Structures are given as structure tokens and as C-alpha cells.
Amino acid sequence: MSSNIKVKRICVYCSSEFVAQTTSTKYCSKKCNSAHYKTKVRAKKVERSNIETTQKKHKPIQDVQAKEFLSVKDVSFLLGCSIRSTYTFRKRRTRNRTQNKYFRLSMVNNNLIN
């Protein structure tokens, strides 16, 4: 079944003008059709790969945030510092708390005496 229709079209891939024999023809040749298909498939693969990469990148953070209690290793991961730095920070915080506790107790005792 041959068609007598002659329609001027512009190729989707190479933008050249050609004469199509059907109204649904989009490409001037099989070469352009194959090349456009390959570029679409390649773009889908790249997009899928980028999505997987971002999911893998954010998965450890989501796992740590889901925990009720954090280990020193988890805290150092969230802060982006070494485990040793986390221990040092924790040691300084507990030292300041105990000093403040004793200071508060001395203030209370001084108020009771006076």
C-alpha cells in the first residue's frame, strides 16, 4: 500500500527539510531516527544515575537522623569533623557543666548563709 501524499517536514534531530510520505514521519532518515533514539536513551540513563547518586549521598544522613540516640561516630559524621574532635568537644561541654553546677551550688549556699 503506497501513499501518494507528499508532505514537507523538518527533521526532529538534524532540522533539515525533507519530503515525507506519511503525516506521522518525524525523521529524514533511519540514521537520524537511530541517533535521536540513542540520545534520548543516554539522557535517561544519565538522569537515572544522578538520582541514584543523590539517594546514596543522602541515605547515611537520613539513617543517622532516624536514630533516637547518636553515637560519637554519628555525631562526628553529622558535624563533619573527626571522632577525636567530637570527644574533645564533649569533654569541654561536660567540664563547663560541672563548673557551672558547682558555681550554682556555691551561690545557693552563700544566699542561705547570709
C-alpha angles and dihedrals in degrees: 000000000000125000125228092199116115113191126177110228140170118233114246093217108038100019093228122142118248140164113251125199095207132043094236098056112120104171133058094219145003088256092060091044092053094044093051091048091051093050091050092049091047091051091051091051092050092048092049090049092050091051091050091049093052091047091052090046095053098036096084091050092050091048092052093046091052092060120098094212125029127217122221089257091054092049092049089050092052093045093044095232136111124279090244091056090051091052090049092050091048091049092052092048093051091046091053091048093052092047090050090047092054090045091053091048092051090050091052092047092049091052091050092051095049 
